[in-house]
Amino acid sequence: MLIDFHTHIFPEHIAERSVAALLAGIRREQGDAYCESNTLIYRPATLDGLLDLMQKSGVDRSICLPIATKPSQTETINRYAEQVRSAQALSFGTVHPADPDWERVLCSLAERGFRGIKLHPQFQQSYIDSPESIRIIKKCEQLGLLVMFHAGSDIGLPPPLYATPERIAHVLTETDGSHMIAAHLGGWDMWDDVERYLVGTPILMDTAFIWKFLAPEQCLRMIRNHGADKILFGSDSPWEDPADTLRYLRSLGLTAEELDQITYQNALRILGENASA
């Protein structure tokens, strides 16, 4: 079994222009040469595109992660997330830290059966250790909701960095953190700081968008020191092909038991399911 815990889709009518806007940001920050030398889009960023990629890459289930970049988007995005939820594509909900109705939104998501939410401190321009973010994280802990969030740098957005490993460590003084998932192995392109501040803590991490950028020996060391039982397989589809992520993980020298934990067992555990579900 293979569960991809980090994917993105958009409604059909906005998918093309949403991806174009994101690519424009990457070109602005990284330059044309970067985009020309890195194939970022593998399939259309739609539900059908995701399902097609899953079939070709051997993914059994995907977790879709929507992002409200402003409070006014929250309800529309969460309605769409509810509509597309299925056995194959389980969508999280979202909330903006500046939403004055944040508590009602979270309670509604829990009542409607959502398993978690996605925050993106860079897009939402809200520090992960701000009072607004911390109150959301603590409320999710009370409600039994997982909190997935972008961590570290973002190739399409300029500084400041809103979720550095050090700031994430600040949050862990306010909450146990075992319901938190720091994407990109704890902090994209900040992995030395991840080792300094986060490795060995209760926080979960995923493997999204790392295989081209993180040296295999450091990745293996981080997984082993943090614990394979706290690592989730994630590809950041459509930006990467999950088959490439899986190939990278298999090349690290992990044991079969560790790979099983990362590729599906940990996901089932935190979702409250089992392999036969």
SULDANOR-V965731 format. One record per pair of residues at least 24 apart in sequence whose ideal C-beta (glycine too) atoms are under 6 Angstrom apart, sorted by sequence separation. I is the first residue (numbers start at 1). J is the second residue. If there is no record, write none. Layout:
I | J
I | J
This chain:
92 | 116
93 | 117
94 | 118
178 | 202
184 | 208
64 | 89
71 | 96
74 | 99
92 | 117
165 | 190
177 | 202
183 | 208
184 | 209
185 | 210
19 | 45
68 | 94
92 | 118
176 | 202
177 | 203
199 | 225
204 | 230
205 | 231
206 | 232
207 | 233
208 | 234
61 | 88
62 | 89
63 | 90
64 | 91
65 | 92
67 | 94
71 | 98
199 | 226
207 | 234
209 | 236
66 | 94
68 | 96
71 | 99
96 | 124
117 | 145
122 | 150
165 | 193
169 | 197
206 | 234
208 | 236
97 | 126
116 | 145
165 | 194
172 | 201
233 | 262
15 | 45
116 | 146
117 | 147
118 | 148
119 | 149
120 | 150
228 | 258
233 | 263
15 | 46
74 | 105
151 | 182
166 | 197
209 | 240
231 | 262
122 | 154
151 | 183
152 | 184
165 | 197
220 | 252
229 | 261
106 | 139
110 | 143
146 | 179
147 | 180
148 | 181
150 | 183
151 | 184
165 | 198
211 | 244
228 | 261
12 | 46
102 | 136
141 | 175
211 | 245
228 | 262
232 | 266
10 | 45
97 | 132
110 | 145
122 | 157
127 | 162
128 | 163
151 | 186
152 | 187
153 | 188
232 | 267
9 | 45
97 | 133
151 | 187
152 | 188
153 | 189
216 | 252
9 | 46
47 | 84
138 | 175
152 | 189
211 | 248
9 | 47
129 | 167
137 | 175
141 | 179
152 | 190
207 | 245
128 | 167
122 | 162
128 | 168
134 | 174
9 | 50
121 | 162
129 | 170
121 | 163
129 | 171
7 | 50
128 | 171
67 | 118
65 | 118
67 | 120
69 | 123
4 | 59
7 | 62
9 | 64
2 | 58
67 | 123
2 | 59
7 | 64
8 | 65
2 | 60
3 | 61
4 | 62
5 | 63
1 | 60
11 | 80
65 | 148
30 | 155
29 | 156
26 | 155
26 | 156
25 | 156
22 | 156
115 | 271
59 | 242
53 | 237
57 | 242
57 | 243
45 | 238
43 | 238
42 | 238
41 | 238
40 | 239
42 | 241
6 | 206
5 | 206
6 | 208
5 | 232
6 | 234
5 | 234
6 | 236
7 | 237
4 | 235
4 | 242
2 | 263
3 | 264
5 | 267
1 | 264
3 | 267
